[in-house]
Amino acid sequence: MSTAVKIQEVRIKDVKVTDDAIVAYLVDGRVISVPLAWSWRLSEATPEQRANYEIIGDGYSIHWPDIDEDISAEGMLYTDPQKALF
């Protein structure tokens, strides 16, 4: 007998970038965050540039056009923090 497991897609509904973190609000109600230091572009961006984002790919990624930065929801969830900082 086999058991089917439904894998929930990780999709972003909204984003907030603080002085310390990138916070993603997912469509399933979860909230995830990563340190702002994961993105040197966002770390060095102005508050206005950080606030100007687009949720792209039906919620799978975030794009900041002013600084040409992209971060995926899966990257936020599954990236090894030690590798992301270097």
The 8 nearest C-alpha neighbors of each residue, nearest first, counted from 0:
[[1, 2, 3, 4, 5, 6, 7, 8],
 [2, 0, 3, 4, 5, 6, 7, 8],
 [1, 3, 4, 0, 5, 6, 7, 8],
 [4, 2, 5, 1, 6, 0, 7, 8],
 [5, 3, 6, 2, 7, 1, 8, 0],
 [4, 6, 7, 3, 8, 2, 9, 1],
 [7, 5, 4, 8, 9, 3, 10, 27],
 [6, 8, 5, 9, 27, 10, 4, 26],
 [7, 9, 10, 6, 59, 27, 73, 5],
 [8, 10, 72, 7, 73, 59, 11, 25],
 [11, 9, 58, 59, 25, 26, 8, 72],
 [10, 12, 25, 58, 13, 26, 24, 59],
 [11, 13, 25, 26, 24, 58, 10, 14],
 [14, 12, 24, 11, 23, 25, 15, 54],
 [15, 13, 23, 22, 24, 16, 12, 21],
 [14, 16, 22, 21, 17, 23, 13, 50],
 [15, 17, 21, 20, 22, 49, 14, 18],
 [16, 18, 20, 19, 15, 21, 22, 35],
 [17, 19, 20, 16, 35, 42, 46, 21],
 [20, 18, 35, 17, 34, 21, 36, 16],
 [21, 19, 35, 34, 17, 33, 16, 22],
 [20, 22, 16, 32, 33, 35, 15, 34],
 [23, 21, 32, 15, 14, 31, 16, 20],
 [24, 22, 14, 31, 30, 13, 32, 25],
 [23, 25, 30, 13, 12, 11, 14, 29],
 [26, 24, 11, 12, 29, 27, 28, 10],
 [25, 27, 12, 28, 11, 10, 24, 29],
 [28, 26, 25, 29, 10, 9, 24, 7],
 [29, 27, 25, 26, 30, 24, 12, 11],
 [30, 28, 25, 27, 24, 31, 26, 23],
 [29, 31, 24, 23, 25, 28, 32, 22],
 [32, 30, 23, 22, 29, 24, 33, 76],
 [33, 31, 22, 21, 23, 20, 34, 30],
 [32, 34, 21, 20, 35, 75, 22, 37],
 [35, 33, 20, 36, 37, 19, 21, 32],
 [34, 36, 20, 19, 37, 21, 42, 38],
 [35, 37, 34, 38, 42, 39, 84, 19],
 [38, 36, 35, 84, 34, 83, 39, 33],
 [39, 37, 36, 40, 41, 35, 42, 84],
 [38, 40, 42, 41, 36, 43, 37, 35],
 [41, 39, 38, 43, 42, 44, 66, 68],
 [40, 42, 44, 38, 43, 39, 49, 35],
 [43, 41, 39, 40, 44, 35, 36, 38],
 [42, 44, 40, 41, 39, 45, 38, 36],
 [45, 43, 41, 42, 48, 40, 49, 46],
 [44, 46, 48, 47, 49, 43, 41, 42],
 [47, 45, 49, 48, 50, 44, 16, 18],
 [46, 48, 50, 45, 49, 51, 44, 65],
 [49, 47, 45, 51, 50, 46, 44, 65],
 [50, 48, 46, 47, 51, 44, 45, 16],
 [49, 51, 47, 48, 52, 46, 16, 15],
 [52, 50, 48, 49, 63, 47, 53, 65],
 [51, 53, 63, 62, 50, 61, 64, 54],
 [54, 52, 62, 61, 55, 63, 51, 64],
 [53, 55, 61, 58, 60, 62, 52, 56],
 [54, 56, 60, 58, 57, 61, 53, 59],
 [55, 57, 59, 58, 60, 54, 61, 10],
 [58, 56, 55, 59, 54, 10, 60, 11],
 [59, 57, 11, 10, 56, 55, 54, 60],
 [58, 60, 10, 56, 72, 71, 57, 11],
 [61, 59, 71, 55, 70, 58, 72, 54],
 [60, 62, 54, 70, 69, 53, 55, 71],
 [61, 63, 69, 53, 52, 68, 64, 54],
 [62, 64, 52, 68, 67, 65, 66, 51],
 [65, 63, 67, 66, 62, 52, 68, 51],
 [66, 64, 63, 67, 48, 51, 68, 52],
 [65, 67, 64, 68, 63, 40, 48, 44],
 [68, 66, 64, 63, 65, 69, 62, 40],
 [67, 69, 63, 66, 62, 64, 70, 40],
 [70, 68, 62, 61, 63, 71, 60, 67],
 [71, 69, 61, 60, 74, 72, 62, 68],
 [72, 70, 60, 74, 73, 59, 61, 75],
 [71, 73, 75, 74, 59, 60, 9, 76],
 [72, 74, 76, 75, 71, 77, 9, 59],
 [75, 73, 71, 78, 77, 72, 76, 70],
 [74, 76, 72, 73, 77, 78, 71, 33],
 [77, 75, 73, 74, 78, 72, 31, 32],
 [76, 78, 74, 73, 75, 79, 72, 80],
 [79, 77, 74, 80, 75, 76, 83, 82],
 [78, 80, 82, 81, 83, 77, 76, 74],
 [81, 79, 83, 82, 78, 84, 37, 33],
 [80, 82, 79, 83, 84, 85, 78, 37],
 [83, 81, 79, 80, 84, 85, 78, 37],
 [82, 84, 80, 81, 85, 37, 79, 78],
 [85, 83, 37, 82, 81, 80, 36, 38],
 [84, 83, 82, 81, 37, 80, 36, 38]]
